[in-house]
């Protein structure tokens, strides 16, 4: 599977607006904002890429599922469970 993004790309500054109380409480706990944001963005990117892949392949998935319903899975006759 291809990487979601280039993890070796250089860092780039970004201006963000964050709830002030949330920011205060995370700073009080020494939470690394950059690392936390990168992790959250990576998770969101993966979720959206997966949803996009499913959408793009919906027809093929539907066809495969219909085939399996009608003919069963390859090797079913050899299954012992």
N, C-alpha and C positions, 0 to 999 in steps of 0.2 A: 504494500500500500504506500502511496506517495505521502511524503511529509505534508502536514497541514500548512506549514510555513517554514521559512528559513530561520532556525533557532540561532544561527551564527550571524545573522544580520546585525548591523550596528544599532545601538540604542538611539532613540530620537525623543527629544523632549516634547511633551504634550501638555496643553493647558486643560484642566478639568475642573468641573464644579462638583463638589461633594457636600452632602449634608454636614453641617458644622458639628453637630453633636456626634455623629458617626466618626468624623475625622478626629475629634478630640479623644474619644474613647479608644480608637485604634492606636493613636499616638501614645496614649497612656500605657498601653500594653506592648509598646514597641513592635507593632505589626509593620512589616515591610510593605509599604503601599505599592511600590512598583512590582514586586514579586507577586503579591496578591492579585493585583490587576491583571498581570500577564497570565496567571493561572486561570482566572475567571474568563478572560478573553479566549484563551485556548480551549476551555471547556465549551464555551458558547459557539466558537467557530466549529469545533468538532460536531456539536449537536446540529448545527445548521447545515454543515456539509453532508452529514448523514441523511438529513431530511431531504436535501436537494437530490442526493443520489437515489433515494427511494422514489422520489417524484419522477426523476428522469428515467428510471427503470421500471416504473409501475406496470407498464404493458407486458414486459418480459416476465416479471414476477407473477403476474396474473396468469399468463400463458403457461408458465412452468407449474404453478399450483393446479391448474385445470388438467394438465397432462398427468401429474402425479395422482390426482383424484381418479382419473379414468384408467390409468395403466399401472399405478403403483410406483414405487421407487426402484431404481436399478438395484438388483441384488436382493430384493425382498425374499425371493425363494431360498436364499442361503442364510437368512437371519435365524438365530436360535433364541431370540428373546421376544 
